[in-house]
Amino acid sequence: MDKFIPLSVPNIKGNELKYVTNAIETEWVSTAGPYISEFEDLLKEYVGASYAVACQNGTSGLHLALQACGVKAGDMVIVPTLTFIAAVNPVRYAHAEPVFMDCDDTLTMDPLKVKEFCEEECTFADGVLTHKKTNRKVKALVVVHVFGNMADMPAILDIAKQYNLRVIEDATEALGTRYTEGELEGKYAGTMGDMGVYSFNGNKIITTGGGGMIVSNDEELAEHARHLSTQAKADVLYFDHDEIGYNYRMTNIQAALGLGQLEQLETFIQTKEENYKEYQKQGIVLLPFRKGIRTNYWFYSFMCENRDELIKNLSEKMIQSRPVWKLIHTLKPYEGAECYKIEKAVYYYERIVNLPCSTNLTKEDVACVAESIKELQK
Ligand SMILES: Cc1ncc(COP(=O)(O)O)c(C=O)c1O
């Protein structure tokens, strides 16, 4: 029988077992314990952020970030349509409304269209951007670093500054991606906006099973997110809660796992880069990443005209692949939501197939996937 080649699975071969065992042996298994602060400290040092708040997953991190950034019921938030739905649902959790944006050729939010939307569809007065058609206040922008690529942050930050928008970076897929040139040289995905969020879901570059982390350089925003993540308890002894909070804190067991994973992050990125290059060597042309960055190579994208046939064919050979997400503005929960000139996202949605990219992938696996693709293309 053929070997099953999964799309993206965890790689847990470092100190994870040792740290998790220690968390269990010391009986610090819940939402307090030394591994949580150690994981927060190491991650914030790695990405160069001032504050970090560990939470249950990327989705809860985004929800907390929106609330900390002051997004309120009835507000509007600019979001991409080409991404995973978890980047957008928290807008609705906050009782706000999304407006969907197109992507550029890096698959990330097109800043030219964002600017055009702000200029043409909105008015700006007294520091408030208002959407003319719905009269909603546009408060924030959620920019996603899709597949480990980097969004055009200099352009996004300029627009946000001009129109007084909060920037939340969904860096759930882009831990380790950083600028290597230009005005933002050295800056990591997640650290340039008001708040950034990482995910440690099982398919991410490092995993805690399920988990997430918010980072920020603004103490007030970070502490507010931390407060909300622990039921907004203002007085620990007397159960004084001063807001509606959430039970969104990471556990010490997850953090122990995360610490072991974080130690291997750079090795994982190196392996992913080698495998990306191996695909190219085998004649498979993958979508490139933005110039001027060091990407984490999280997901590999292959463009083809027979997407569904390819996925089916690979699946018959025990090779897992997948199409890119259905565009969110076309999904049932977002029927009737505002959209702005969505064009490129449709083109990419119809053609992209994500190929196996786990750090466990061998050269032989890559050769096997490449062979199967070439067979179909003959
Ligand atoms: C772009 C994007 N946003 C948000 C999330 C949510 O992260 P989590 O699964 O940790 O809740 C994910 C991943 O799952 C994602 O890919």
The ligand as an ORCA input file, in Angstrom:
! r2SCAN-3c Opt
* xyz 0 1
  C      -5.715     32.933      9.029
  C      -6.147     32.259     10.295
  N      -6.766     32.985     11.234
  C      -7.150     32.444     12.396
  C      -6.901     31.105     12.684
  C      -7.399     30.572     13.961
  O      -6.448     29.996     14.773
  P      -6.882     28.824     15.776
  O      -7.161     27.608     14.969
  O      -5.697     28.686     16.668
  O      -8.083     29.314     16.508
  C      -6.223     30.316     11.741
  C      -5.868     28.919     11.940
  O      -6.492     28.029     12.336
  C      -5.864     30.895     10.506
  O      -5.274     30.168      9.550
*
